[in-house]
Amino acid sequence: MSPTPPSAAATTSVRLIEVADAPALAAHLARDVEAFARWQPARPEGFHTAEHQAARIEQLLATHSSGGGWPGVIVADGALIGQVTVSTILRGPLQKGFLSYWVATVAQGHGHAGRAVALTLRVMKEELGLCRAEAHTQLENLASHAVLRRNGFTPWGVAHAHIHIDGAWRDELFWGRNLADGAPPQ
């Protein structure tokens, strides 16, 4: 059964992922495999199943328990529509984390990604105590560039042939945002 898409006027929230989210995540990922192929690395066989997602969620939660990340989901009007993750948290003098996200195709174009990023920046600052957020986007991913710019990120460099996606090595733009200066966007 396919998840019901949220309405265009849906509210957006983020929360810590749960193992019970596996079927909804798997349904979105299986349906959107072709749409995401250009933007995400190749996935192992079975990745788009609820069983694989449940095991993956358990690993993400173990990393969260050890302080290495914050795995979240994006929710609109009670429906799970995507995932947002803070990974590779570095402590000590850096106090930063790497932000990534995706929104199911049925919920794209309604501002959910931008609102989810803003909410996750608040988690990064207030809950995780981080000072800096970083993200990477492919040079051609203009939608993600807009989301990051609206949330106060600025580009700071290009890594050539940084990631292998859809059969080719892709350049990526590196983005950063200082969380210590002022509050994250509302």
Residue frames relative to the residue before (quaternion, step in Angstrom):
aa qw qx qy qz dx dy dz
M 1.0000 0.0000 0.0000 0.0000 0.00 0.00 0.00
S 0.3788 -0.7342 0.5238 0.2077 3.59 -0.86 1.01
P 0.5069 -0.6319 0.4813 0.3349 3.57 -1.03 0.73
T 0.4792 -0.6470 0.5083 0.3058 3.57 -1.12 0.65
P 0.4040 -0.7141 0.5034 0.2709 3.60 -0.78 0.94
P 0.4965 -0.6486 0.4789 0.3217 3.59 -1.08 0.65
S 0.5766 -0.5727 0.4445 0.3768 3.55 -1.23 0.34
A 0.6552 -0.5213 0.3733 0.3994 3.58 -1.25 0.39
A 0.7192 0.4161 -0.2438 0.5001 3.61 1.11 -0.62
A 0.3018 0.7948 -0.4817 0.2123 3.59 1.24 0.34
T 0.4323 -0.6360 0.5625 0.3037 3.51 -1.25 0.51
T 0.2697 -0.7533 0.5808 0.1499 3.56 -1.20 0.53
S 0.0589 0.7696 -0.6349 0.0343 3.55 -1.06 0.81
V 0.2205 -0.7263 0.6259 0.1793 3.53 -1.36 0.22
R 0.0294 0.7731 -0.6334 0.0184 3.53 -1.23 0.57
L 0.6508 -0.4908 0.3999 0.4191 3.51 -1.32 0.29
I 0.5158 -0.6514 0.4680 0.3010 3.56 -1.00 0.86
E 0.1565 -0.7598 0.6244 0.0915 3.58 -1.25 0.55
V 0.6125 -0.5483 0.4104 0.3947 3.59 -1.14 0.54
A 0.6138 0.5669 -0.3429 0.4292 3.60 1.09 -0.63
D 0.5853 0.5835 -0.3666 0.4274 3.62 1.25 -0.23
A 0.4459 0.7435 -0.4282 0.2550 3.60 1.22 -0.36
P 0.6893 0.4747 -0.3308 0.4361 3.68 0.71 -0.84
A 0.6637 0.4957 -0.3179 0.4613 3.62 0.93 -0.81
L 0.6437 0.5067 -0.3247 0.4727 3.60 0.95 -0.83
A 0.6577 0.5156 -0.3098 0.4535 3.58 0.90 -0.94
A 0.6441 0.5257 -0.3311 0.4463 3.61 0.94 -0.82
H 0.6643 0.4836 -0.3057 0.4810 3.61 0.92 -0.86
L 0.6858 0.4969 -0.2945 0.4428 3.58 0.82 -0.97
A 0.6505 0.5067 -0.3189 0.4674 3.60 1.00 -0.80
R 0.6729 0.4919 -0.2968 0.4659 3.59 0.92 -0.88
D 0.7795 0.3777 -0.1696 0.4700 3.59 0.94 -0.93
V 0.2799 0.8040 -0.4953 0.1729 3.60 1.25 0.20
E 0.6911 0.4617 -0.2914 0.4735 3.62 0.86 -0.85
A 0.6564 0.5177 -0.3145 0.4498 3.60 0.93 -0.84
F 0.7291 0.4256 -0.2353 0.4815 3.60 1.03 -0.77
A 0.4623 0.7214 -0.4346 0.2774 3.62 1.21 -0.35
R 0.6781 0.4971 -0.2941 0.4545 3.61 1.00 -0.75
W 0.7659 0.3954 -0.1821 0.4733 3.59 1.15 -0.57
Q 0.7654 0.3117 -0.1804 0.5333 3.61 1.15 -0.40
P 0.5821 -0.5871 0.4258 0.3677 3.59 -1.12 0.62
A 0.6411 -0.4994 0.4074 0.4166 3.57 -1.27 0.39
R 0.2817 -0.7671 0.5604 0.1349 3.55 -1.02 0.84
P 0.5478 -0.6133 0.4427 0.3576 3.60 -1.09 0.60
E 0.6526 -0.4968 0.3939 0.4150 3.53 -1.27 0.41
G 0.7949 0.2844 -0.2316 0.4833 3.55 -0.96 0.91
F 0.4007 0.7484 -0.4587 0.2625 3.61 1.27 -0.15
H 0.7351 0.4490 -0.2202 0.4578 3.57 0.99 -0.88
T 0.5324 0.6012 -0.4233 0.4194 3.59 1.19 0.48
A 0.6166 -0.5510 0.4134 0.3812 3.55 -1.21 0.51
E 0.6273 0.5491 -0.3413 0.4342 3.60 1.01 -0.76
H 0.6734 0.4777 -0.2959 0.4804 3.58 0.90 -0.91
Q 0.6542 0.5118 -0.3166 0.4581 3.58 0.94 -0.83
A 0.6251 0.5292 -0.3454 0.4581 3.61 0.99 -0.73
A 0.6617 0.4887 -0.3055 0.4796 3.61 0.94 -0.86
R 0.6395 0.5240 -0.3151 0.4660 3.57 1.01 -0.81
I 0.6428 0.5195 -0.3164 0.4657 3.58 0.98 -0.85
E 0.6308 0.5255 -0.3390 0.4594 3.59 0.97 -0.78
Q 0.6458 0.5031 -0.3163 0.4793 3.61 1.02 -0.76
L 0.6470 0.5153 -0.3172 0.4639 3.58 0.96 -0.85
L 0.6714 0.4906 -0.2990 0.4681 3.59 0.96 -0.83
A 0.6085 0.5290 -0.3539 0.4740 3.60 1.11 -0.60
T 0.6379 0.5061 -0.3199 0.4844 3.58 1.01 -0.78
H 0.6266 0.5291 -0.3262 0.4702 3.58 1.04 -0.79
S 0.6577 0.5253 -0.3081 0.4433 3.59 0.91 -0.89
S 0.7117 0.4241 -0.2541 0.4991 3.58 1.11 -0.65
G 0.5788 -0.6291 0.3567 0.3768 3.60 1.27 0.12
G 0.5418 0.6721 -0.3747 0.3381 3.59 1.25 0.13
G 0.8223 0.0119 0.0002 0.5689 3.59 1.22 -0.12
W 0.2360 -0.7192 0.6284 0.1795 3.51 -1.39 0.09
P 0.0833 -0.8188 0.5675 0.0256 3.61 -0.21 1.25
G 0.0033 -0.8293 0.5574 -0.0404 3.56 -0.57 1.13
V 0.2906 -0.6989 0.6117 0.2297 3.48 -1.39 0.06
I 0.3747 -0.6836 0.5832 0.2282 3.52 -1.31 0.52
V 0.0808 -0.8014 0.5925 -0.0149 3.54 -0.82 1.09
A 0.0403 -0.7721 0.6340 0.0161 3.57 -1.03 0.84
D 0.8396 -0.1010 0.0105 0.5337 3.56 -0.66 1.18
G 0.7530 -0.4155 0.1998 0.4696 3.56 0.93 0.93
A 0.6516 0.4926 -0.3182 0.4811 3.60 1.25 -0.17
L 0.4115 -0.6827 0.5478 0.2541 3.55 -0.92 0.93
I 0.0437 -0.8412 0.5384 -0.0224 3.60 -0.65 1.12
G 0.8259 -0.0342 0.0312 0.5619 3.60 1.18 -0.04
Q 0.4064 -0.6911 0.5476 0.2396 3.48 -1.34 -0.19
V 0.0492 -0.7524 0.6562 0.0289 3.55 -1.19 0.69
T 0.0411 -0.8266 0.5597 -0.0420 3.55 -0.80 1.02
V 0.1671 -0.7021 0.6794 0.1325 3.51 -1.17 0.73
S 0.0201 0.8179 -0.5715 0.0634 3.57 -0.52 1.18
T 0.8105 0.2806 -0.2038 0.4721 3.51 -1.38 0.07
I 0.1190 0.7999 -0.5730 0.1326 3.56 0.77 1.03
L 0.1218 -0.7797 0.6135 0.0294 3.53 -0.83 1.10
R 0.2235 -0.7794 0.5759 0.1045 3.56 -0.82 1.03
G 0.5805 0.5798 -0.4349 0.3711 3.57 -1.17 -0.48
P 0.8314 -0.2205 0.1387 0.4908 3.58 -0.99 -0.74
L 0.6439 0.5499 -0.3312 0.4164 3.64 1.18 -0.31
Q 0.0118 0.8457 -0.5331 -0.0196 3.63 0.87 -0.93
K 0.5030 0.6424 -0.4309 0.3855 3.57 0.71 1.08
G 0.1347 -0.7683 0.6191 0.0912 3.50 -1.35 0.32
F 0.4304 -0.6851 0.5388 0.2347 3.53 -1.29 0.51
L 0.2253 -0.7993 0.5518 0.0764 3.57 -0.73 1.15
S 0.0947 0.7618 -0.6387 0.0529 3.57 -1.01 0.85
Y 0.0006 -0.8014 0.5971 -0.0345 3.56 -1.20 0.53
W 0.0054 -0.7499 0.6576 0.0712 3.50 -1.40 0.21
V 0.1865 -0.7502 0.6262 0.1010 3.54 -1.22 0.64
A 0.5321 -0.6373 0.4575 0.3184 3.58 -0.92 0.93
T 0.6085 -0.5951 0.3829 0.3592 3.57 -1.03 0.76
V 0.6390 0.5431 -0.3400 0.4255 3.62 1.03 -0.68
A 0.7459 0.3663 -0.2083 0.5157 3.61 1.23 -0.34
Q 0.4636 0.6885 -0.4497 0.3299 3.61 1.22 0.08
G 0.7635 0.3973 -0.2810 0.4246 3.53 -1.25 0.50
H 0.6614 0.5001 -0.3066 0.4674 3.60 1.25 0.20
G 0.6242 -0.5888 0.3275 0.3955 3.60 1.22 0.32
H 0.4080 0.7377 -0.4648 0.2707 3.60 1.24 0.04
A 0.6386 0.5318 -0.3433 0.4375 3.62 0.92 -0.81
G 0.6729 0.5014 -0.2997 0.4538 3.58 0.87 -0.90
R 0.6723 0.4756 -0.2967 0.4835 3.57 0.94 -0.86
A 0.6422 0.5194 -0.3302 0.4570 3.61 0.97 -0.77
V 0.6344 0.5099 -0.3325 0.4763 3.60 0.98 -0.77
A 0.6464 0.5183 -0.3259 0.4553 3.61 0.90 -0.87
L 0.6711 0.4908 -0.2952 0.4708 3.59 0.92 -0.89
T 0.6653 0.4966 -0.3043 0.4670 3.58 1.00 -0.78
L 0.5876 0.5484 -0.3706 0.4654 3.60 1.10 -0.55
R 0.6264 0.5183 -0.3355 0.4759 3.59 1.06 -0.70
V 0.6215 0.5198 -0.3329 0.4825 3.60 1.01 -0.80
M 0.6552 0.5292 -0.3175 0.4357 3.58 0.89 -0.94
K 0.7208 0.4321 -0.2497 0.4811 3.57 0.92 -0.89
E 0.7943 0.3807 -0.1808 0.4376 3.56 0.63 -1.17
E 0.7537 0.3727 -0.2107 0.4986 3.59 0.93 -0.83
L 0.7727 0.3529 -0.1775 0.4968 3.56 0.90 -0.95
G 0.3686 -0.7690 0.4579 0.2514 3.60 1.24 -0.27
L 0.3714 0.7421 -0.4832 0.2791 3.56 1.11 0.62
C 0.3958 -0.7271 0.5276 0.1906 3.53 -1.25 0.63
R 0.8037 0.1492 -0.0477 0.5740 3.60 1.16 -0.54
A 0.1719 -0.7420 0.6404 0.0986 3.50 -1.18 0.78
E 0.0590 -0.7850 0.6159 0.0292 3.56 -1.02 0.82
A 0.0330 -0.7758 0.6300 0.0065 3.55 -1.26 0.54
H 0.2204 -0.7326 0.6239 0.1596 3.57 -1.30 0.36
T 0.0024 -0.7683 0.6396 0.0241 3.56 -1.13 0.67
Q 0.5132 -0.5822 0.5098 0.3713 3.52 -1.20 0.42
L 0.6309 -0.5763 0.3615 0.3732 3.58 -1.08 0.70
E 0.7081 0.4702 -0.2567 0.4600 3.59 1.06 -0.72
N 0.5761 0.6143 -0.3784 0.3841 3.62 1.21 -0.21
L 0.0972 -0.8558 0.5077 0.0206 3.55 0.49 1.25
A 0.6026 0.5574 -0.3688 0.4361 3.61 1.05 -0.62
S 0.6834 0.4596 -0.2913 0.4867 3.59 0.92 -0.84
H 0.5758 0.5623 -0.3845 0.4522 3.59 1.08 -0.60
A 0.6708 0.5029 -0.2971 0.4571 3.59 0.90 -0.93
V 0.6309 0.5302 -0.3302 0.4603 3.60 0.97 -0.84
L 0.6947 0.4732 -0.2806 0.4633 3.57 0.83 -0.96
R 0.6388 0.5199 -0.3334 0.4588 3.63 0.93 -0.82
R 0.6601 0.5101 -0.3109 0.4554 3.60 0.91 -0.89
N 0.7212 0.4077 -0.2350 0.5083 3.58 1.19 -0.50
G 0.6664 -0.5795 0.2832 0.3741 3.57 1.17 0.60
F 0.4583 0.6587 -0.4685 0.3696 3.60 1.22 0.24
T 0.1201 -0.7523 0.6397 0.1021 3.54 -1.24 0.54
P 0.4758 -0.6569 0.4917 0.3168 3.59 -1.06 0.68
W 0.0962 -0.8270 0.5525 0.0383 3.57 -1.02 0.75
G 0.8294 -0.0604 0.0138 0.5553 3.59 1.14 0.10
V 0.3077 -0.7181 0.5927 0.1959 3.53 -1.33 0.31
A 0.1636 -0.7462 0.6378 0.0979 3.55 -0.99 0.90
H 0.2764 -0.7820 0.5404 0.1421 3.56 -0.50 1.21
A 0.8415 0.0365 -0.0793 0.5331 3.55 -1.06 0.90
H 0.2104 0.8427 -0.4645 0.1729 3.56 0.98 0.94
I 0.8154 0.0755 -0.0021 0.5739 3.60 1.03 -0.74
H 0.3420 -0.7311 0.5573 0.1948 3.56 -1.06 0.84
I 0.1490 0.7818 -0.5813 0.1694 3.55 -0.49 1.26
D 0.8607 0.0471 -0.0526 0.5042 3.54 -1.07 0.83
G 0.7546 -0.4511 0.2052 0.4302 3.55 0.91 1.00
A 0.7630 0.2981 -0.1934 0.5399 3.61 1.21 0.15
W 0.4873 -0.6087 0.5308 0.3321 3.53 -1.28 0.45
R 0.1600 -0.8162 0.5543 0.0306 3.56 -0.75 1.13
D 0.4366 -0.6480 0.5589 0.2775 3.52 -1.20 0.69
E 0.1140 -0.7900 0.5975 0.0770 3.56 -1.15 0.61
L 0.3613 -0.6905 0.5926 0.2035 3.49 -1.22 0.74
F 0.2680 -0.7578 0.5763 0.1479 3.58 -0.88 0.98
W 0.1352 -0.7914 0.5958 0.0224 3.54 -0.97 0.99
G 0.0225 -0.7983 0.6014 0.0234 3.57 -1.16 0.56
R 0.0516 -0.7693 0.6360 0.0315 3.52 -1.28 0.50
N 0.3333 -0.7228 0.5750 0.1892 3.53 -0.87 1.02
L 0.2389 -0.7925 0.5487 0.1172 3.59 -0.72 1.06
A 0.5718 0.6257 -0.3742 0.3762 3.58 1.22 -0.32
D 0.6956 0.4434 -0.2690 0.4972 3.61 1.13 -0.58
G 0.8395 -0.0390 -0.0078 0.5419 3.57 -0.24 1.24
A 0.6132 -0.5654 0.4204 0.3573 3.49 -1.32 0.27
P 0.5606 -0.5679 0.4634 0.3853 3.58 -1.14 0.51
P 0.6482 -0.5268 0.3635 0.4125 3.60 -1.14 0.47
Q 0.5071 -0.6444 0.4880 0.2991 3.56 -1.20 0.56
